[in-house]
Amino acid sequence: MRLPPRPPSCSRPMPAGSLARSLASMVAAPSCAPRAEAMARMRKKDELPSKLCAGCGKPFAWRKKWARDWENVKACSDRCRTALKQKPQ
């Protein structure tokens, strides 16, 4: 007797040729479905938000590592950030 195939878990890679099974298991298990914010579309660099650096005055574009703290980012690099700290106000 042949056992039915196990549905792939979210943490393990799927074996080749199991696209139909994986789609069925994703519909059946909503916890495995990808999150909307994780599936953001790729953008060109021109489409990303940008700011002027407070240290050097040059424009710099948004980076993924600044996603949670973009409002507080003032400098384009570590060099400009340390220069801002050393500059008397």
C-alpha atoms as one frame of an Amber mdcrd trajectory, in Angstrom:
protein
   0.000   0.000   0.000   1.331   3.376  -0.988   1.030   6.284   1.462  -0.130
   9.692   0.230   2.671  12.250  -0.121   3.317  14.532   2.825   2.629  18.207
   2.168   5.806  20.269   2.292   6.330  22.324   5.420   7.097  26.022   5.258
  10.625  25.631   6.584  11.865  22.920   4.225  12.548  23.368   0.500  10.105
  21.593  -1.793  11.280  18.651  -3.878  11.233  19.128  -7.628   7.972  18.310
  -9.393   5.667  19.025  -6.498   4.254  22.353  -7.664   0.636  21.181  -7.722
   0.932  19.650  -4.261   2.638  22.733  -2.843  -0.020  25.053  -4.253  -2.745
  22.860  -2.789  -1.043  22.788   0.610  -0.579  26.588   0.609  -4.290  27.042
  -0.018  -5.121  24.516   2.703  -2.652  25.999   5.213  -2.855  29.816   5.291
   0.058  29.979   7.740   2.374  28.896   4.905   1.135  31.611   2.557   3.671
  34.383   1.921   3.026  37.677   3.685   2.027  40.642   1.579   4.788  42.898
   2.935   7.451  40.260   2.254   6.359  39.994  -1.374   6.888  43.632  -2.348
   7.668  44.180  -5.998  11.130  45.156  -7.108  11.601  48.867  -7.776  14.106
  50.824  -9.760  16.458  53.001  -7.744  14.848  56.130  -9.233  11.476  55.102
  -7.745  12.798  54.800  -4.176  12.433  57.692  -1.726  15.517  59.841  -1.227
  16.835  62.495   1.167  19.690  64.970   1.329  22.522  63.985   3.648  22.936
  66.352   6.583  26.696  65.687   6.582  27.749  66.105   2.967  24.611  67.519
   1.325  24.435  64.844  -1.375  21.202  62.940  -2.101  20.960  59.344  -0.933
  18.299  56.719  -1.617  16.294  54.473   0.693  17.879  51.156   1.669  16.162
  48.065   3.015  18.194  48.151   6.245  16.671  51.595   6.962  13.062  50.435
   6.372  11.971  50.604  10.029  13.833  53.838  10.838  13.741  55.875   7.603
  12.282  58.964   9.332  15.295  59.165  11.684  18.023  58.557   9.073  19.904
  61.843   8.535  23.271  60.794   7.076  24.172  58.704   4.039  27.091  56.831
   5.635  28.930  56.122   8.875  31.518  58.731   7.921  28.887  61.485   7.606
  27.100  60.343  10.762  30.282  60.542  12.867  31.129  63.909  11.301  27.706
  65.205  12.374  28.331  64.042  15.951  31.717  65.808  16.060  30.508  69.035
  14.448  29.671  71.750  17.036  26.097  72.931  16.795
